[in-house]
Amino acid sequence: MVALDTGGSADWNDDHVHDFTDEISADLLTFGQAVAADWDTAQTAGGSAPAWAMVSGHSFVVLNTGGVTNQVSSMRKELGAAVSNITHPDDNPVLTCALEITAVKDDAGVANSVVEFGFQDDSDALFTQNQHFAIFRVYNGKVHAVTGDGAAETETEIADYGQYSTYRIEFSTGHVKFYVDNMVTAAADHTANLPTADMTAKFSVRSKDNVDSTIRVDAAALTRLRKA
């Protein structure tokens, strides 16, 4: 076997170190560690604080609202153990996550949205339109792709939500692309009303009509450009 003296990550096998030439990837959920160790849950209101739990033989971070209308369970990724944003659109960030949406009451109309997750300014209010964000939003039985620049937003209905799916939000210059399960073909490609502010990752669920709502996050990861 001939040793490689030079080359990038494409030339090296999995036993070698990652090549940080272009981008950096990070898992956002530390398996088994208390959620509150690196996620802030202060935007939870009435619902249960997100926490690891075993469900049907698998471990998830569970966000549960309880059965009273307009209760919220939410978590936002911290930076250095403090509430903060973690990336910027110019980093070309990519958020990939796998989660299960269960038992939500989702009436028609954006005002009745019950699930939202993705990139959002850390201080922005939850379940509020026209924020700085690139998120998935669930209402009326559908997943919607949403971008906002703080004054207006663009929303695209993209799919019926499945109980368990993989989702991706991908920034590039002038675009935000959204993927659901199919990671090759974008379900939506937004070029208008794109966020320009710093952002963090947020996951939130809200109860409506006194129906207990739950999402279970299996995995979440961030990829962003290395600072040149």
FENDAMO-V881410 format. One record per pair of residues at least 24 apart in sequence whose C-alpha atoms are under 7 Angstrom apart, sorted by the first residue. I is the first residue (numbers start at 1). J is the second residue. D is the distance in Angstrom with one decimal. If there is no record, write none. Layout:
{{I J D} {I J D}}
This chain:
{{22 225 6.0} {22 226 5.6} {23 223 6.8} {23 224 5.5} {23 225 4.1} {23 226 4.6} {24 223 5.7} {24 224 5.6} {24 225 6.2} {24 226 5.9} {25 222 5.7} {25 223 4.2} {25 224 6.6} {26 221 5.7} {26 222 5.4} {26 223 6.4} {27 220 6.2} {27 221 4.4} {27 222 6.4} {28 220 5.5} {28 221 5.2} {28 222 6.8} {29 219 6.5} {29 220 6.1} {37 81 7.0} {38 77 6.4} {38 78 5.4} {38 81 5.6} {39 75 5.9} {39 76 5.4} {39 77 4.5} {39 78 5.2} {40 75 5.5} {40 76 5.3} {40 77 6.3} {40 78 6.2} {40 83 6.4} {41 74 5.8} {41 75 4.6} {41 76 6.6} {43 74 5.8} {44 72 5.2} {44 73 4.5} {44 74 4.9} {45 71 5.6} {45 72 4.9} {45 73 6.5} {46 71 4.9} {46 72 6.1} {47 71 5.3} {47 72 5.0} {47 73 4.9} {48 73 5.9} {49 73 6.0} {50 74 6.8} {50 75 6.8} {60 216 5.6} {60 217 5.4} {60 218 4.9} {61 216 5.5} {61 217 5.0} {61 218 6.6} {62 215 6.0} {62 216 4.5} {62 217 6.4} {63 205 6.9} {63 214 5.6} {63 215 5.3} {63 216 6.3} {64 213 5.9} {64 214 4.5} {64 215 6.8} {65 205 6.9} {65 206 6.2} {65 207 5.9} {65 212 5.8} {65 213 5.5} {65 214 6.5} {66 212 4.7} {66 213 6.8} {67 207 6.8} {67 210 4.8} {67 211 4.8} {67 212 4.0} {68 207 6.6} {68 210 4.4} {68 211 6.7} {69 207 5.1} {69 208 4.6} {69 209 5.4} {69 210 4.5} {69 211 7.0} {70 206 5.8} {70 207 5.0} {70 208 5.7} {71 206 5.6} {71 207 5.5} {72 205 5.7} {72 206 4.5} {72 207 6.7} {73 204 5.8} {73 205 5.5} {73 206 6.7} {74 203 5.6} {74 204 4.2} {74 205 6.5} {75 202 5.7} {75 203 5.5} {75 204 6.6} {76 122 7.0} {76 200 6.7} {76 201 5.7} {76 202 4.4} {76 203 6.6} {77 200 6.0} {77 201 5.5} {77 202 6.6} {84 122 6.0} {85 121 6.6} {85 122 5.6} {85 198 5.8} {85 199 4.8} {85 200 4.5} {86 199 6.0} {86 200 5.0} {87 198 5.8} {87 199 5.5} {87 200 6.3} {88 197 6.4} {88 198 4.5} {88 199 5.8} {89 171 6.5} {89 196 6.3} {91 224 5.5} {91 225 5.1} {92 171 4.7} {92 172 5.1} {92 224 5.8} {92 225 6.2} {93 170 6.3} {93 171 5.5} {93 222 6.8} {93 223 5.6} {93 224 4.3} {93 225 7.0} {94 168 7.0} {94 169 5.6} {94 170 4.4} {94 171 6.2} {94 222 5.6} {94 223 5.0} {94 224 6.3} {95 168 5.5} {95 169 5.3} {95 170 6.6} {95 221 5.8} {95 222 4.8} {95 223 6.7} {96 167 5.7} {96 168 4.4} {96 169 6.6} {96 220 5.7} {96 221 5.4} {96 222 6.6} {97 166 5.7} {97 167 5.4} {97 168 6.5} {97 219 5.3} {97 220 4.2} {97 221 6.4} {98 165 5.7} {98 166 4.3} {98 167 6.2} {98 217 6.2} {98 218 5.4} {98 219 5.3} {98 220 6.6} {99 164 5.6} {99 165 5.9} {99 166 6.6} {99 215 6.9} {99 216 5.4} {99 217 4.3} {99 218 5.3} {100 163 4.9} {100 164 4.1} {100 165 6.5} {100 215 5.5} {100 216 5.0} {100 217 6.5} {101 163 4.9} {101 164 6.5} {101 214 6.4} {101 215 4.6} {101 216 6.6} {102 163 6.1} {102 213 6.7} {102 214 5.4} {102 215 6.0} {103 212 6.8} {103 213 5.3} {103 214 6.2} {104 211 6.8} {104 212 6.8} {104 213 4.5} {104 214 6.6} {105 207 6.9} {105 208 5.8} {105 209 7.0} {105 211 6.0} {105 213 7.0} {106 139 4.8} {106 140 4.9} {106 141 6.1} {107 139 6.1} {107 140 4.7} {108 139 6.3} {108 140 4.4} {109 139 6.9} {109 140 6.9} {110 139 6.6} {112 139 6.3} {113 137 6.7} {113 138 5.5} {113 139 4.5} {114 138 5.9} {114 139 6.1} {114 205 5.6} {114 206 4.7} {114 207 6.4} {115 204 5.8} {115 205 4.5} {115 206 6.3} {116 203 6.2} {116 204 5.5} {116 205 6.6} {117 202 5.4} {117 203 4.3} {117 204 6.1} {118 201 5.5} {118 202 5.6} {118 203 6.7} {119 199 5.8} {119 200 5.5} {119 201 4.8} {119 202 6.3} {120 199 4.9} {120 200 5.5} {120 201 6.3} {120 202 6.5} {121 197 6.9} {121 198 6.1} {121 199 4.2} {121 200 5.9} {122 199 6.1} {122 200 5.7} {132 195 4.9} {132 197 6.4} {133 195 5.6} {145 178 6.6} {145 188 6.8} {147 193 6.1} {147 194 5.5} {147 195 6.8} {148 193 5.0} {148 194 5.4} {148 195 5.5} {149 193 5.0} {149 194 5.1} {149 195 4.3} {149 196 6.4} {152 193 6.2} {153 193 5.3} {154 192 6.7} {154 193 6.1} {156 188 6.8} {158 187 6.0} {158 188 6.9}}
